[in-house]
Amino acid sequence: MEQQNSEPVWLVGFSPTRASWRVGQAVARGLGSTCRELDLTYETALPAQFEAGGWLVLCAPVYGGHVAPVALDRMAAFRGGGVRTVVVVTYGNRAYDGALTELADFCRQHGCRVVGAAAFVGEHSYSVAAHPVAAGRPDAADLARAEQWGREVAQRPAEELEASQLADRGWQPEVMGAFRQHVQQALASGRTVPPTPAVDAAFCTHCGTCVTLCPTRAIAAGHEEQTQADRCIRCCACVKGCPSGARTYDTPFSEALSTYFATPRQPDLW
């Protein structure tokens, strides 16, 4: 029977639709028996510095091949203090491109020793019933693998990883080219990429769920049928969380992603 590591673990992350957070929690469970959580999705303040004697799990989603910019902004003030760090990104089954390298570099610049890295699949922000994209991911198997991998990382020598090692292992140039061509043709035919989700006022009950879920305060209480375009990051947390189905986001990317990236990818682990 594997012995549970007793060293303290910090989990810090940005995760509007909770995919990154769920994976991060599973990794943290594997790393140690005690965990403190800081959810930066809603701008929780960071400690001045993390202690070198424990672990830090840093998790964030991939948007357009990069770590979500809001995530990096909210992590900007932290100092690692030499803490052993595991970086985790989640992406919608298309590609994580250079995002894992980006997050590892960011951590090293902030005083962390990156000793583990992982890319897991999470349901794409643009996944809808008609065009599912990694729907339901991370699933139970993903989370079990994340926890087991956390145990493996805790038991192996804490050797620092080179960020240049962390390239996307599943990059498919031909498929990516066909995907981009599909999107370009859709846009040329008149399809658009909306700046914000649409709201059907007939279904909106002004329950305030979207206000609570929005990580950038783009939706104001009492005005739930509106979204501030200059604040919206199109994470679609409001769409996925609306209990009455009043919010939708119709983009040609949904059909293209569902068409070209239907084959489930598995976690990449370092």
Residue, then its C-alpha position, 0 to 999 in steps of 0.5 A: m500500500e502506498q504511503q501518503n505524503s505528509e508534506p503540505v500542498w498549495l493548490v492555486g488556479f484559475s478555472p471558470t468552468r472548473a475543469s482545471w480546478r478539478v484536475g488540480q485538486a486530484v493532483a494535489r490529493g496525490l501529492g499530499s494529505t493536507c492541501r490549502e486552496l487558493d481559487l484565483t477565478y474570483e481574485t482571491a489574494l495570494p500569500a507573499q511567498f510559498e515555502a520551499g518545504g512543501w508543494l505548489v500545484l498551479c493550474a489554468p485553462v488553455y485559451g487559443g494555445h496560451v495560458a488564459p491571460v487573466a490567470l497569469d495576471r492574477m498570479a503575477a504577484f506571487r513568489g515561489g521561494g524555491v517551492r517544488t511546483v507542478v504545473v497543470v493545464t487543461y485544454g479542449n481536446r484540440a491542442y495546448d500548443g505552447a501553453l505548458t511551456e509558457l506556464a512553466d517559464f512563468c513559474r520559474q521566473h517567479g521563483c518556483r522549481v518546476v518538477g512536474a507538468a501535465a496537460f489534461v483534456g477538459e470540456h471545451s468552452y465552445s462545446v454544445a449539445a449539437h457539437p460536443v467537444a470533449a464533453g464531460r472531461p475531465d471524467a472519472a478516469d482522468l481524475a483517477r489518473a491525475e491523483q495517481w500521477g500526483r503520487e508518482v511525482a511525490q515519490r520520485p526525485a524532485e528534478e527540475l524540468e526544462a520548459s523546452q521539454l513540454a511541447d504538445r505531444g499530440w500536435q497534428p499539422e494536417v488536421m489543424g490545417a483542415f480545421r482552420q480552413h473549415v473555420q475560414q470558410a464559415l466566416a467567409s460565408g457570413r458566420t460570425v464569432p460573437p463578442t459575448p454570449a447571447v441571452d434569451a430574455a424570455f428564459c432569463t429569470h434574473c437568478g444571478t447565477c451568471v453574475t456569480l460565475c463570471p470571473t471578470r465581472a462582465i455581468a451585473a446583478g439586475h442586468e443579467e440579460q447583458t454582458q460587457a464585451d470589454r470584460c468578457i473572455r468567452c469562457c462560457a462559464c455563464v452559458k454552462g451554468c445557466p439553470s434556465g438555458a437562457r445563455t448561449y454562445d453560437t460560434p462556427f468554432s463549435e462545429a469545426l472543433s467537434t468535426y476535427f477533434a472528436t478523437p479523445r486525447q489522453p493526458d500528457l505527463w512529465 
